[in-house]
Amino acid sequence: MRQGDWLSARIDNELVMMSPEHGRYLNLSEVGAEIWEILAEPRTLDGLVEELVGRFEVDEEVCRAETLAFLSELARVDAVSLDPPPER
């Protein structure tokens, strides 16, 4: 689930994000931007992976591993909350 005061703007296929509270900036790829958009509504990891597999040509296990790594990075900068932390 998204958390914090992150502001975002699309530039071409990427998403630029800023947290005034934390003084952090992020630049998300096209897939990262899609994940951020999907996370506007709370999702389970399974639900998020299912959505991404439907949108992109990607193997489900590869998608799960890469999505988990991406979410962990977003959690590290307080952009999302992994509650409860996803199972590997």
JOLINMO-V203795 format. One record per residue. N is the residue number from 1. RES is the residue in one letter. D_LAST is the distance of its C-alpha to the last C-alpha in whole Angstrom. Layout:
n	res	d_last
N	RES	D_LAST
N	RES	D_LAST
//
This chain:
n	res	d_last
1	M	18
2	R	20
3	Q	22
4	G	25
5	D	28
6	W	27
7	L	30
8	S	29
9	A	31
10	R	31
11	I	33
12	D	33
13	N	29
14	E	28
15	L	27
16	V	28
17	M	27
18	M	29
19	S	29
20	P	32
21	E	31
22	H	29
23	G	31
24	R	28
25	Y	28
26	L	25
27	N	26
28	L	23
29	S	24
30	E	24
31	V	21
32	G	20
33	A	23
34	E	22
35	I	18
36	W	21
37	E	23
38	I	21
39	L	19
40	A	23
41	E	22
42	P	19
43	R	16
44	T	13
45	L	10
46	D	11
47	G	15
48	L	14
49	V	13
50	E	16
51	E	18
52	L	18
53	V	18
54	G	21
55	R	22
56	F	21
57	E	22
58	V	18
59	D	16
60	E	13
61	E	11
62	V	12
63	C	12
64	R	9
65	A	8
66	E	11
67	T	11
68	L	8
69	A	10
70	F	13
71	L	12
72	S	12
73	E	15
74	L	17
75	A	16
76	R	17
77	V	20
78	D	20
79	A	20
80	V	18
81	S	16
82	L	13
83	D	14
84	P	12
85	P	9
86	P	6
87	E	4
88	R	0
//
